[in-house]
Amino acid sequence: MLGEELAATTVSVERYQGVVRELRQALYEVKTLTGLLPICAWCRKIRMDDGYWTQIETYVVQHSDAEFTHGICPDCDAEMQNGS
């Protein structure tokens, strides 16, 4: 009886330690954008720490786990259709 309880406790502790390892790894891998981003009001490029400017998509991909897909919103599509 005592041996079974000890075995069950050992399994529970091992599971707990495994979950803790997984959570620590996940926390280590988290990338979060925070703070202010210096962005050009005209072309929307981001100023990097070294003073160079880069496309917003490039910056976000480098500083997060986000990826981009591109499309055309209805307003821009209508503007393109009107030849403006």
MIVEXMAR-30502 format. One record per atom (N, C-alpha, C, O): chain; residue in three letters; x, y, z. Coordinates in pm, whole numbers, padded with zeros to 5 digits. Layout:
BEGIN
(rec 'A'; 'ALA'; (X; Y; Z))
...
# end
This chain:
BEGIN
(rec 'A'; 'MET'; (00083; -00119; 00000))
(rec 'A'; 'MET'; (00000; 00000; 00000))
(rec 'A'; 'MET'; (00088; 00126; 00000))
(rec 'A'; 'MET'; (00068; 00216; -00081))
(rec 'A'; 'LEU'; (00184; 00131; 00090))
(rec 'A'; 'LEU'; (00273; 00245; 00099))
(rec 'A'; 'LEU'; (00359; 00258; -00026))
(rec 'A'; 'LEU'; (00386; 00368; -00073))
(rec 'A'; 'GLY'; (00401; 00144; -00080))
(rec 'A'; 'GLY'; (00481; 00143; -00203))
(rec 'A'; 'GLY'; (00403; 00200; -00320))
(rec 'A'; 'GLY'; (00459; 00274; -00402))
(rec 'A'; 'GLU'; (00274; 00167; -00330))
(rec 'A'; 'GLU'; (00189; 00219; -00438))
(rec 'A'; 'GLU'; (00172; 00370; -00427))
(rec 'A'; 'GLU'; (00176; 00441; -00527))
(rec 'A'; 'GLU'; (00152; 00418; -00304))
(rec 'A'; 'GLU'; (00138; 00562; -00283))
(rec 'A'; 'GLU'; (00267; 00635; -00318))
(rec 'A'; 'GLU'; (00264; 00742; -00379))
(rec 'A'; 'LEU'; (00380; 00576; -00280))
(rec 'A'; 'LEU'; (00509; 00636; -00311))
(rec 'A'; 'LEU'; (00531; 00640; -00462))
(rec 'A'; 'LEU'; (00579; 00740; -00515))
(rec 'A'; 'ALA'; (00496; 00533; -00531))
(rec 'A'; 'ALA'; (00510; 00528; -00677))
(rec 'A'; 'ALA'; (00420; 00632; -00744))
(rec 'A'; 'ALA'; (00463; 00699; -00838))
(rec 'A'; 'ALA'; (00297; 00645; -00695))
(rec 'A'; 'ALA'; (00205; 00744; -00751))
(rec 'A'; 'ALA'; (00256; 00886; -00728))
(rec 'A'; 'ALA'; (00246; 00972; -00815))
(rec 'A'; 'THR'; (00310; 00909; -00610))
(rec 'A'; 'THR'; (00365; 01041; -00579))
(rec 'A'; 'THR'; (00485; 01071; -00667))
(rec 'A'; 'THR'; (00499; 01184; -00715))
(rec 'A'; 'THR'; (00569; 00973; -00690))
(rec 'A'; 'THR'; (00686; 00991; -00776))
(rec 'A'; 'THR'; (00643; 01026; -00918))
(rec 'A'; 'THR'; (00701; 01115; -00980))
(rec 'A'; 'VAL'; (00542; 00957; -00970))
(rec 'A'; 'VAL'; (00490; 00985; -01104))
(rec 'A'; 'VAL'; (00434; 01128; -01109))
(rec 'A'; 'VAL'; (00458; 01200; -01206))
(rec 'A'; 'SER'; (00361; 01168; -01007))
(rec 'A'; 'SER'; (00303; 01303; -01002))
(rec 'A'; 'SER'; (00413; 01409; -01001))
(rec 'A'; 'SER'; (00402; 01510; -01070))
(rec 'A'; 'VAL'; (00517; 01387; -00923))
(rec 'A'; 'VAL'; (00628; 01482; -00916))
(rec 'A'; 'VAL'; (00698; 01490; -01052))
(rec 'A'; 'VAL'; (00733; 01599; -01096))
(rec 'A'; 'GLU'; (00719; 01377; -01117))
(rec 'A'; 'GLU'; (00784; 01377; -01248))
(rec 'A'; 'GLU'; (00699; 01451; -01351))
(rec 'A'; 'GLU'; (00753; 01525; -01434))
(rec 'A'; 'ARG'; (00568; 01431; -01347))
(rec 'A'; 'ARG'; (00479; 01504; -01439))
(rec 'A'; 'ARG'; (00486; 01654; -01412))
(rec 'A'; 'ARG'; (00494; 01734; -01505))
(rec 'A'; 'TYR'; (00483; 01691; -01285))
(rec 'A'; 'TYR'; (00492; 01832; -01245))
(rec 'A'; 'TYR'; (00622; 01893; -01296))
(rec 'A'; 'TYR'; (00622; 02003; -01351))
(rec 'A'; 'GLN'; (00732; 01823; -01278))
(rec 'A'; 'GLN'; (00862; 01874; -01323))
(rec 'A'; 'GLN'; (00865; 01886; -01475))
(rec 'A'; 'GLN'; (00925; 01980; -01529))
(rec 'A'; 'GLY'; (00802; 01793; -01544))
(rec 'A'; 'GLY'; (00794; 01800; -01691))
(rec 'A'; 'GLY'; (00715; 01922; -01736))
(rec 'A'; 'GLY'; (00755; 01991; -01830))
(rec 'A'; 'VAL'; (00604; 01947; -01671))
(rec 'A'; 'VAL'; (00522; 02064; -01705))
(rec 'A'; 'VAL'; (00599; 02192; -01677))
(rec 'A'; 'VAL'; (00594; 02286; -01757))
(rec 'A'; 'VAL'; (00670; 02198; -01567))
(rec 'A'; 'VAL'; (00750; 02316; -01534))
(rec 'A'; 'VAL'; (00856; 02339; -01641))
(rec 'A'; 'VAL'; (00877; 02453; -01683))
(rec 'A'; 'ARG'; (00924; 02232; -01687))
(rec 'A'; 'ARG'; (01024; 02245; -01793))
(rec 'A'; 'ARG'; (00961; 02299; -01921))
(rec 'A'; 'ARG'; (01016; 02388; -01986))
(rec 'A'; 'GLU'; (00845; 02244; -01958))
(rec 'A'; 'GLU'; (00776; 02290; -02079))
(rec 'A'; 'GLU'; (00737; 02437; -02069))
(rec 'A'; 'GLU'; (00753; 02512; -02165))
(rec 'A'; 'LEU'; (00687; 02479; -01954))
(rec 'A'; 'LEU'; (00648; 02618; -01935))
(rec 'A'; 'LEU'; (00769; 02711; -01940))
(rec 'A'; 'LEU'; (00762; 02820; -01997))
(rec 'A'; 'ARG'; (00878; 02669; -01879))
(rec 'A'; 'ARG'; (01001; 02751; -01885))
(rec 'A'; 'ARG'; (01049; 02766; -02028))
(rec 'A'; 'ARG'; (01090; 02874; -02069))
(rec 'A'; 'GLN'; (01044; 02657; -02105))
(rec 'A'; 'GLN'; (01087; 02663; -02245))
(rec 'A'; 'GLN'; (00993; 02755; -02325))
(rec 'A'; 'GLN'; (01039; 02834; -02406))
(rec 'A'; 'ALA'; (00865; 02743; -02302))
(rec 'A'; 'ALA'; (00769; 02829; -02372))
(rec 'A'; 'ALA'; (00792; 02975; -02339))
(rec 'A'; 'ALA'; (00789; 03061; -02427))
(rec 'A'; 'LEU'; (00816; 03005; -02212))
(rec 'A'; 'LEU'; (00843; 03142; -02171))
(rec 'A'; 'LEU'; (00971; 03194; -02235))
(rec 'A'; 'LEU'; (00977; 03310; -02274))
(rec 'A'; 'TYR'; (01071; 03111; -02246))
(rec 'A'; 'TYR'; (01197; 03148; -02309))
(rec 'A'; 'TYR'; (01177; 03183; -02456))
(rec 'A'; 'TYR'; (01243; 03272; -02509))
(rec 'A'; 'GLU'; (01086; 03111; -02521))
(rec 'A'; 'GLU'; (01063; 03129; -02665))
(rec 'A'; 'GLU'; (00968; 03243; -02698))
(rec 'A'; 'GLU'; (00958; 03283; -02814))
(rec 'A'; 'VAL'; (00899; 03297; -02599))
(rec 'A'; 'VAL'; (00803; 03404; -02625))
(rec 'A'; 'VAL'; (00876; 03530; -02671))
(rec 'A'; 'VAL'; (00973; 03574; -02609))
(rec 'A'; 'LYS'; (00826; 03586; -02780))
(rec 'A'; 'LYS'; (00878; 03714; -02828))
(rec 'A'; 'LYS'; (00763; 03813; -02821))
(rec 'A'; 'LYS'; (00655; 03787; -02873))
(rec 'A'; 'THR'; (00786; 03926; -02757))
(rec 'A'; 'THR'; (00682; 04025; -02741))
(rec 'A'; 'THR'; (00733; 04161; -02783))
(rec 'A'; 'THR'; (00842; 04203; -02742))
(rec 'A'; 'LEU'; (00656; 04231; -02863))
(rec 'A'; 'LEU'; (00690; 04368; -02898))
(rec 'A'; 'LEU'; (00633; 04459; -02791))
(rec 'A'; 'LEU'; (00514; 04453; -02759))
(rec 'A'; 'THR'; (00718; 04544; -02735))
(rec 'A'; 'THR'; (00673; 04639; -02634))
(rec 'A'; 'THR'; (00739; 04773; -02659))
(rec 'A'; 'THR'; (00837; 04782; -02733))
(rec 'A'; 'GLY'; (00685; 04876; -02598))
(rec 'A'; 'GLY'; (00744; 05008; -02607))
(rec 'A'; 'GLY'; (00699; 05084; -02730))
(rec 'A'; 'GLY'; (00605; 05044; -02798))
(rec 'A'; 'LEU'; (00769; 05194; -02757))
(rec 'A'; 'LEU'; (00737; 05279; -02871))
(rec 'A'; 'LEU'; (00820; 05241; -02992))
(rec 'A'; 'LEU'; (00939; 05212; -02979))
(rec 'A'; 'LEU'; (00758; 05240; -03109))
(rec 'A'; 'LEU'; (00829; 05213; -03234))
(rec 'A'; 'LEU'; (00838; 05342; -03314))
(rec 'A'; 'LEU'; (00736; 05402; -03345))
(rec 'A'; 'PRO'; (00960; 05386; -03346))
(rec 'A'; 'PRO'; (00974; 05505; -03432))
(rec 'A'; 'PRO'; (00939; 05467; -03576))
(rec 'A'; 'PRO'; (01013; 05393; -03641))
(rec 'A'; 'ILE'; (00826; 05518; -03624))
(rec 'A'; 'ILE'; (00777; 05481; -03757))
(rec 'A'; 'ILE'; (00759; 05607; -03842))
(rec 'A'; 'ILE'; (00713; 05710; -03793))
(rec 'A'; 'CYS'; (00797; 05597; -03969))
(rec 'A'; 'CYS'; (00781; 05709; -04062))
(rec 'A'; 'CYS'; (00632; 05729; -04090))
(rec 'A'; 'CYS'; (00562; 05634; -04124))
(rec 'A'; 'ALA'; (00586; 05850; -04076))
(rec 'A'; 'ALA'; (00444; 05880; -04100))
(rec 'A'; 'ALA'; (00407; 05869; -04247))
(rec 'A'; 'ALA'; (00289; 05857; -04280))
(rec 'A'; 'TRP'; (00506; 05871; -04336))
(rec 'A'; 'TRP'; (00477; 05866; -04478))
(rec 'A'; 'TRP'; (00484; 05724; -04534))
(rec 'A'; 'TRP'; (00386; 05675; -04591))
(rec 'A'; 'CYS'; (00599; 05659; -04518))
(rec 'A'; 'CYS'; (00618; 05527; -04581))
(rec 'A'; 'CYS'; (00598; 05411; -04486))
(rec 'A'; 'CYS'; (00596; 05296; -04529))
(rec 'A'; 'ARG'; (00582; 05438; -04357))
(rec 'A'; 'ARG'; (00557; 05338; -04253))
(rec 'A'; 'ARG'; (00678; 05247; -04224))
(rec 'A'; 'ARG'; (00661; 05138; -04169))
(rec 'A'; 'LYS'; (00799; 05291; -04261))
(rec 'A'; 'LYS'; (00918; 05214; -04224))
(rec 'A'; 'LYS'; (00949; 05239; -04077))
(rec 'A'; 'LYS'; (00913; 05343; -04021))
(rec 'A'; 'ILE'; (01017; 05141; -04015))
(rec 'A'; 'ILE'; (01055; 05148; -03874))
(rec 'A'; 'ILE'; (01203; 05184; -03865))
(rec 'A'; 'ILE'; (01285; 05128; -03937))
(rec 'A'; 'ARG'; (01237; 05279; -03776))
(rec 'A'; 'ARG'; (01378; 05312; -03753))
(rec 'A'; 'ARG'; (01436; 05214; -03654))
(rec 'A'; 'ARG'; (01387; 05201; -03542))
(rec 'A'; 'MET'; (01541; 05146; -03695))
(rec 'A'; 'MET'; (01608; 05049; -03611))
(rec 'A'; 'MET'; (01700; 05121; -03513))
(rec 'A'; 'MET'; (01726; 05240; -03525))
(rec 'A'; 'ASP'; (01751; 05045; -03414))
(rec 'A'; 'ASP'; (01841; 05102; -03314))
(rec 'A'; 'ASP'; (01968; 05159; -03377))
(rec 'A'; 'ASP'; (02026; 05253; -03324))
(rec 'A'; 'ASP'; (02012; 05101; -03489))
(rec 'A'; 'ASP'; (02135; 05149; -03554))
(rec 'A'; 'ASP'; (02111; 05269; -03645))
(rec 'A'; 'ASP'; (02203; 05316; -03712))
(rec 'A'; 'GLY'; (01986; 05319; -03650))
(rec 'A'; 'GLY'; (01954; 05437; -03730))
(rec 'A'; 'GLY'; (01904; 05406; -03870))
(rec 'A'; 'GLY'; (01854; 05496; -03938))
(rec 'A'; 'TYR'; (01917; 05283; -03914))
(rec 'A'; 'TYR'; (01867; 05245; -04046))
(rec 'A'; 'TYR'; (01717; 05223; -04041))
(rec 'A'; 'TYR'; (01660; 05194; -03936))
(rec 'A'; 'TRP'; (01653; 05237; -04157))
(rec 'A'; 'TRP'; (01509; 05220; -04167))
(rec 'A'; 'TRP'; (01479; 05088; -04237))
(rec 'A'; 'TRP'; (01549; 05049; -04331))
(rec 'A'; 'THR'; (01376; 05018; -04192))
(rec 'A'; 'THR'; (01338; 04890; -04250))
(rec 'A'; 'THR'; (01187; 04881; -04264))
(rec 'A'; 'THR'; (01112; 04950; -04194))
(rec 'A'; 'GLN'; (01143; 04796; -04355))
(rec 'A'; 'GLN'; (00999; 04776; -04375))
(rec 'A'; 'GLN'; (00937; 04724; -04246))
(rec 'A'; 'GLN'; (00999; 04648; -04172))
(rec 'A'; 'ILE'; (00815; 04766; -04219))
(rec 'A'; 'ILE'; (00747; 04724; -04097))
(rec 'A'; 'ILE'; (00732; 04572; -04090))
(rec 'A'; 'ILE'; (00743; 04514; -03983))
(rec 'A'; 'GLU'; (00707; 04508; -04205))
(rec 'A'; 'GLU'; (00693; 04363; -04205))
(rec 'A'; 'GLU'; (00823; 04295; -04161))
(rec 'A'; 'GLU'; (00821; 04200; -04083))
(rec 'A'; 'THR'; (00935; 04345; -04210))
(rec 'A'; 'THR'; (01065; 04289; -04173))
(rec 'A'; 'THR'; (01089; 04303; -04025))
(rec 'A'; 'THR'; (01135; 04209; -03959))
(rec 'A'; 'TYR'; (01059; 04420; -03971))
(rec 'A'; 'TYR'; (01079; 04444; -03828))
(rec 'A'; 'TYR'; (00994; 04350; -03743))
(rec 'A'; 'TYR'; (01044; 04289; -03648))
(rec 'A'; 'VAL'; (00868; 04339; -03776))
(rec 'A'; 'VAL'; (00777; 04256; -03697))
(rec 'A'; 'VAL'; (00819; 04109; -03703))
(rec 'A'; 'VAL'; (00816; 04041; -03600))
(rec 'A'; 'VAL'; (00857; 04060; -03820))
(rec 'A'; 'VAL'; (00900; 03921; -03833))
(rec 'A'; 'VAL'; (01026; 03896; -03750))
(rec 'A'; 'VAL'; (01039; 03790; -03688))
(rec 'A'; 'GLN'; (01119; 03993; -03748))
(rec 'A'; 'GLN'; (01243; 03976; -03671))
(rec 'A'; 'GLN'; (01221; 03983; -03520))
(rec 'A'; 'GLN'; (01299; 03925; -03445))
(rec 'A'; 'HIS'; (01117; 04053; -03476))
(rec 'A'; 'HIS'; (01098; 04075; -03333))
(rec 'A'; 'HIS'; (00976; 04003; -03275))
(rec 'A'; 'HIS'; (00936; 04030; -03162))
(rec 'A'; 'SER'; (00917; 03913; -03351))
(rec 'A'; 'SER'; (00803; 03837; -03301))
(rec 'A'; 'SER'; (00793; 03707; -03378))
(rec 'A'; 'SER'; (00876; 03679; -03465))
(rec 'A'; 'ASP'; (00694; 03630; -03348))
(rec 'A'; 'ASP'; (00669; 03507; -03423))
(rec 'A'; 'ASP'; (00561; 03527; -03528))
(rec 'A'; 'ASP'; (00509; 03430; -03584))
(rec 'A'; 'ALA'; (00528; 03651; -03556))
(rec 'A'; 'ALA'; (00424; 03681; -03656))
(rec 'A'; 'ALA'; (00479; 03664; -03797))
(rec 'A'; 'ALA'; (00598; 03683; -03821))
(rec 'A'; 'GLU'; (00392; 03627; -03887))
(rec 'A'; 'GLU'; (00424; 03621; -04029))
(rec 'A'; 'GLU'; (00316; 03700; -04102))
(rec 'A'; 'GLU'; (00205; 03716; -04052))
(rec 'A'; 'PHE'; (00349; 03749; -04221))
(rec 'A'; 'PHE'; (00256; 03832; -04295))
(rec 'A'; 'PHE'; (00205; 03761; -04419))
(rec 'A'; 'PHE'; (00276; 03683; -04482))
(rec 'A'; 'THR'; (00081; 03790; -04452))
(rec 'A'; 'THR'; (00025; 03760; -04582))
(rec 'A'; 'THR'; (-00028; 03893; -04633))
(rec 'A'; 'THR'; (-00062; 03981; -04554))
(rec 'A'; 'HIS'; (-00034; 03908; -04762))
(rec 'A'; 'HIS'; (-00077; 04037; -04816))
(rec 'A'; 'HIS'; (-00202; 04020; -04901))
(rec 'A'; 'HIS'; (-00222; 03917; -04965))
(rec 'A'; 'GLY'; (-00281; 04120; -04901))
(rec 'A'; 'GLY'; (-00402; 04128; -04980))
(rec 'A'; 'GLY'; (-00432; 04275; -05005))
(rec 'A'; 'GLY'; (-00352; 04362; -04972))
(rec 'A'; 'ILE'; (-00545; 04302; -05062))
(rec 'A'; 'ILE'; (-00586; 04441; -05088))
(rec 'A'; 'ILE'; (-00720; 04462; -05019))
(rec 'A'; 'ILE'; (-00815; 04387; -05041))
(rec 'A'; 'CYS'; (-00725; 04564; -04935))
(rec 'A'; 'CYS'; (-00850; 04593; -04865))
(rec 'A'; 'CYS'; (-00952; 04653; -04964))
(rec 'A'; 'CYS'; (-00912; 04701; -05070))
(rec 'A'; 'PRO'; (-01080; 04650; -04931))
(rec 'A'; 'PRO'; (-01184; 04700; -05022))
(rec 'A'; 'PRO'; (-01165; 04846; -05060))
(rec 'A'; 'PRO'; (-01192; 04883; -05174))
(rec 'A'; 'ASP'; (-01119; 04931; -04968))
(rec 'A'; 'ASP'; (-01100; 05074; -05001))
(rec 'A'; 'ASP'; (-00991; 05091; -05106))
(rec 'A'; 'ASP'; (-01009; 05167; -05201))
(rec 'A'; 'CYS'; (-00878; 05022; -05089))
(rec 'A'; 'CYS'; (-00769; 05033; -05187))
(rec 'A'; 'CYS'; (-00808; 04972; -05320))
(rec 'A'; 'CYS'; (-00771; 05023; -05426))
(rec 'A'; 'ASP'; (-00882; 04862; -05316))
(rec 'A'; 'ASP'; (-00928; 04799; -05438))
(rec 'A'; 'ASP'; (-01018; 04894; -05516))
(rec 'A'; 'ASP'; (-01004; 04907; -05638))
(rec 'A'; 'ALA'; (-01109; 04960; -05446))
(rec 'A'; 'ALA'; (-01198; 05055; -05512))
(rec 'A'; 'ALA'; (-01119; 05172; -05570))
(rec 'A'; 'ALA'; (-01148; 05218; -05680))
(rec 'A'; 'GLU'; (-01018; 05220; -05494))
(rec 'A'; 'GLU'; (-00935; 05330; -05542))
(rec 'A'; 'GLU'; (-00857; 05289; -05667))
(rec 'A'; 'GLU'; (-00842; 05368; -05760))
(rec 'A'; 'MET'; (-00808; 05164; -05668))
(rec 'A'; 'MET'; (-00734; 05115; -05786))
(rec 'A'; 'MET'; (-00827; 05103; -05905))
(rec 'A'; 'MET'; (-00788; 05133; -06018))
(rec 'A'; 'GLN'; (-00950; 05059; -05882))
(rec 'A'; 'GLN'; (-01047; 05042; -05990))
(rec 'A'; 'GLN'; (-01085; 05177; -06051))
(rec 'A'; 'GLN'; (-01113; 05187; -06170))
(rec 'A'; 'ASN'; (-01086; 05282; -05966))
(rec 'A'; 'ASN'; (-01122; 05416; -06012))
(rec 'A'; 'ASN'; (-01004; 05487; -06075))
(rec 'A'; 'ASN'; (-01020; 05596; -06131))
(rec 'A'; 'GLY'; (-00885; 05429; -06067))
(rec 'A'; 'GLY'; (-00768; 05486; -06130))
(rec 'A'; 'GLY'; (-00712; 05607; -06057))
(rec 'A'; 'GLY'; (-00641; 05688; -06116))
(rec 'A'; 'SER'; (-00743; 05620; -05931))
(rec 'A'; 'SER'; (-00695; 05737; -05855))
(rec 'A'; 'SER'; (-00551; 05725; -05822))
(rec 'A'; 'SER'; (-00494; 05814; -05759))
# end
